Every structure is written in structure tokens, then in C-alpha cells.
Amino acid sequence: MNQTLCKLRSLASCFILLIAPLLLITQVATAKEPKILLGIDVLQRQDFKHIKGLNVGLLTNPAGVNNQGISTIDILHQSNEVNLIKLFGPEHGIYGDEKANQPIDDRIDPKTRLPVFSLYGKYRSPTPEMLRGLDAMVIDLQDIGARSYTYVSCMRLVMQACFTHGVQVVILDRPNPLGGLKVDGPMMEEQFRSYVGAFPVPYVHGLTIGELAYAAKESEGWLELSEEVRRRGKLTIIPMFGWKRDMTWNDTGLDWVPTSPAIPTLAAVLGYAIVGLGAEINAFSHGIGTEYPFRFLRFPEISPSELRARLSQIPVEGVRLMVMDSKRSNGVSVKGVYVQVSDWNKLNPTAFSFHMSRLACELSGDNPYAEVTDGRALLYNKHVGSQLWWQEISTRGKDTRVELFLKLWDKQAADFKKWSRQYWIYEE
């Protein structure tokens, strides 16, 4: 048995649900696809024993489905073993159709007639009134493996509120679509903790949402709670079955369900980690509004062929650049440079973004990072997480020493990967 699981099993305040292997192997083998059981599948096959008879709230969105694509909302609502009484929605809403950074109101779910409390509106943390009557809060959110994606921030605030008010937290675990071995990019400095930076991890962190929750529960300072409240809080993680750390999403056999409007496909997930930071503040566009969000690069007054030539000089392995056509949402055709992943194992994804940032200064003829308002600079730093990088790019522009920072961040990422093994639930 995995040593981490043995240790978890002995903890009084944090439980990992261990499943009879023969039962699950039979169930996986009889299913055509996919290869793994998600946390919701495991919970259901165990007759919901960890929430049986409890009054339950559910934090989820349309990507919260089982391995056959059935909504977790429907599964819990239709179960005779569970009393689902409240729904909670993160950024983009429980229906997944709200724009980024737009406040969302509470409402009634038209299908179940249950109240839906928005955690991206007037409140981002559930209030005592929202939690009143709940015995457990089930969280089923699909993360994309990049620190600045806000669902883990929502999870963090929910954990804090639930631990404070004596409500059990149950995490239904899901794959990290980037895999569990890819750790890359700058560590987040404490001063930049925010809703786009919940935890002090590298930009690409290599953990599942369940592992992040476990690390938050056990690590001092990850939650803004007293030691007593943090230790007293009850966390139950329902692990997947069949997922291993070397699996990316393509290895799971699962269909990708859009996690937000800008992440409709798995290609966008990978692209978010590769070009997302590189197109902030400067004039790069990264494909939002086209068929290829976070994969389709353009730059004002630079032809696609010239842009491809300049981007091809970036010394990052594992990508291939192609000039191609796309369409905007209004049907207008545009040309740009598509960033294709040719070898994920060789690729350090965030490195491409930081070279893009330096190149943007060169292509612009000035330094866009030196001219922004304090508010935009702070938001950028919250995403990147490194004050030193800001000092470099905002003062040196096209002369930024990218490789110097990449070496530092590679060392930090390697150290974090070694440290985080104590919270791994899944083997390599």
C-alpha cells in the first residue's frame, strides 16, 4: 500500500477513502471507456457512505461529471442515500456560462429547484447563513493544473469557512490534466496571495485538487485559520482509481468538458500554461475569441510569417509553430501562429511565456511593462507571483535576462516537487 495512503489513513482529521481493489478493477474492466474512476464514481460505488444521510451542499459546475458524463448534481440529487439541499457555484457560475471577472447572483436551479449560492458575486466565501443546516460540503471542481485558475481559490475559501463552522469538507478528486509530474514556473510569493494565487506553489504545480486540499489542511499558513481550527477541521478526500502521475488528460480516456468559456478544449488547457502569462499587459493576443483560445498568437503590425520566425528563436523545446487560419466568433477569418505541443515531456511550458514577454518589448519598440498603472501591475504580479521578475521586465524590457530567472524557477520547482511528495495520493 502506498505509504502516503497509510499515513493519511492514520490521521484523525483527514481521511482518504480506500476502496477494495478487486471490486474496482472489475468495474473498470467491464466499462468500455474511460480508464479511470473519478472521485464521484468511487463515492457512488461505495453507496455514498461518507455522506449517507447527511445534509449536503455541493460546489461544482458543468465539468463536475462522472466518467460517463453524468452530472454530479444529478447523481447526488437522485440518490436516496444523500440529502442534497444546497448548490454553490464558483467563477463562471454553476452553469459554466458566465464571463470571467463578472459577478454572479444567487438563483434557483431550474432543474432541481435547489438554491444556488454564488461564490463569485457579493460573497466569495460562504457565509454562516449559507452553511446553516449543512453537515458536509462536497466539492467537485475540475482544475487545469495552473496556479492562477480560480477554482482552487474557491475551494480554499470554502475549506476555511467550513472548518470554522464545523462543516465536513469532502473533495471528489479529479485528474490534473497536465499530469502529476510536470512542475514548472515561478513560486508564488506570499505577498501576492490572491484569488488568482491561492497557494504558495509553482505556476504549474503537478497536484490534483485533492492533493492541494490535503497540503492546505496539513501545511501551516496555507489556510488563514488558527492552528486549532485548521487541525479540528474535517477533510475527506475521495480519490480516483486508476489514475497515475504520469497520465495527462489524453491518457485517461475521459472526454473534456469545458471548465470555463475560455477553456473549451484540452488544447486550451495546455495553451493556458504555455502562453497565458506571456500575453498579459503586452500587445500579444492569444486566441481568445477565435477557434483556438490560448494557442493562436498574433501581434499588431507583425505578419504571421514574421511572428513565427521571431517566436521560433525562443529556446524552448517541445513546441512547433505553424502559420494558419482561424475564425473569430463573428465568422471573420484571421491568420496567426498556432502553438502546437510536439513533446510535452520536454516542454517547460511557462518558459515560453516569459520569452514571449521579453519578445513583446522588442517587437513593440518600447517597454509596455514600464507604462502600466499600479493596478494592472499588481494583477500581473498576482498571476506571475514573483516581484523580482517584475523588477526585471519593467526596467530592462527587451534586455530582460529570461534564462537567469528560468534557472532559479527550475530549482524552486524541483524543490517543491520533492517537498510535495508527502501529499501525493497517487503513485508514479
Beta strands, then each sheet from edge to edge (+ up, - down):
strand 1: 14-16
strand 2: 55-60
strand 3: 83-89
strand 4: 107-108
strand 5: 115-118
strand 6: 136-140
strand 7: 168-172
strand 8: 184-187
strand 9: 202-204
strand 10: 235-238
strand 11: 296-297
strand 12: 319-327
strand 13: 333-341
sheet 1: 1+ 10+ 7+ 6+ 2+ 3+ 5+ 4-
sheet 2: 8+ 9-
sheet 3: 11+ 13- 12+
end
